[in-house]
């Protein structure tokens, strides 16, 4: 099974994924961003884009990587990855379904002020990362039009990462 943690930057996906992994026996964290990083390392480079998700190979490579890892290890993959383009989510979820891989899709949500505050205080990418900030409007639009209808929404605005992870793990186990 896959536990997909979606949501925009600052929602808590990376932190929560590590905590969820500890709560679900036999689970592993697989960050699909690493697939994008592999594509970014190709030389000469692939066509210029502002987001590796726009490269057509990324989506099927995520599906195939997840499938092969699950075939090898069994268990559960916890995947923290923002996907805000509905067509891309459909391609990934359909690909996983084609291989009979169940997916529990969670969106970690927070209000815009909370997200901006978290991004401002980010110690990994640095405060006020332009990359992270530019996706806030994309997230709001996706949430309004399709994303929240496609997932189990967990509002992280007033919850600690430990509380968020516990809710997700309980939902998956229950």
N, C-alpha and C positions, 0 to 999 in steps of 0.2 A: 504494500500500500504506500501511497504518497500522501504526506501531509504538507500541502502547499501553503506557505505563508506569503500572502500578497499584501500590497499596500504601498504607499509612497515612501520616500526617504524620510526617516525620522519617526516612522510609526513603531519601530522596535523589532523588525523582522530578524535581524542578525542576532541580537541579544536573546530574543525569545526562542529562536531555533535551537540554540545551545541548551537552553533550559528545558524545552520540550523533549529534546533528545535524551536527557537524563531521566525523564519521567515515563518514557515509553520504552519498555524493554526491547532489545533487539533492533533499535533504531540507529540511524546514522544521519548526519547532516550532509547534504549535497547542495552546494551553492552553484546554481546554473550559470552564475556570472563567470565561473572558471571556464566554461565552454566558450563564452564570449571573449575571454582573455586569450584563449588558444587561437581563436580566429584573428584577434588583433595582432598576434605574433607572426602571422603569415607574411613572408616577404617575397616579392614586393607586395605591399599591402592590398587588401581588398578595396573596392570602391569606397570613397570617403563617405562617412555618415557620422551623425552625432550620437548614435546609439547602436551598439552591435546587434540589438534585437531586430533591426531593419535588414540585416543580412539574411537572405533566405535560408542559408544552411544552419543558422543558429537554432531555429525551432526544432527541426527534425533531429539535429544532433543532441539536443536536450532530451528529447523523447528516447532516442536510442541509447544514450548514456545511462539514463535512469533505468531503462529496461535491462540493460546488460548488468548493471550493478545489482539490481534486484534479483536477476536470475542467478547471479554469483553468490550473493550474501543472504537473500531472503530478507525478512523483516520489513522494516518501514524506513522510507527515506523522508526526512524532514527537509523541505526545500524552501529556503527564504529567497524569493525572487519577485521583484516588481514586474508585473505585466499589465500595462494599461491600455494596450491596443486590443480591442475585442477580437479582431481577426487572428491575432497571434495567439491569444488564449484559446480560441476555438481550434486552431491548428495543433497546439500542444495537447489540449485535453482530448481531442479526437484521436490523436496519435497514441496517447496512453490507453484510451478505451479500446482501441484496435488491438492492443496487446493484453487486454483484460486486466489492466492495472487500475485498481480502485484509487480514487483521489478524493481526499477531504480538502476542500479549498476554503481557506480562511482568509479574510481581509482584516488586517490590523488597521483600525481607523483611529484617527485623532482629529480634533478640530484644527482649523488652519492656524490659529494663534499658538496652539500647543506645538504643532509641527514646526512653525517658524522658530519658536523658542528652542526646540531640540536641535534644529539645524544650526542655530546661532551658537549653541554651546557644544557643538560636535568637536571632539578632540581627535578623531581619526582623520577625517578629511579637512578639518579646520573649520573655524567659524564662518557661517554664512556662505557655504559652498554654492557658487552660482549654478553648478550642475544640479545639485539637490533642489535648490529653490525653483529652478525652471520647471520642475515636474509637479509642483503643487497644483497649478491650474489644470494640468493634464489629469492628475488624480481626481480633482474635484469633478471634472467633466465625466470621467469614466465612472466614478461612484454614482453620479446622478443618472447616467444613461444606461449602464449595463452591469458594472462590476459588483455592486452590492446585491443585485438580483442573482448573481452567479455563485455566491459564496456565503459562508457563515461569517457574519460581521462581528468582530470583537472590538468594542470601543476601548482603546488604550489610554484615552485622555486622562482618566483619574485612577488608573491601575498601575501597579508596579509590574515590571517584566515577569516577576515570579508569579503574580496573580494571573497575568495573561497566559503564561505557560500552563498553569494549573487548569485553567478553564479549557484550553485547547486539549490538553492530555485527557481530561475527564470526558470531553465530548467524543474524542476518538475511542477511548476505552469503553464508553457507555454505549 
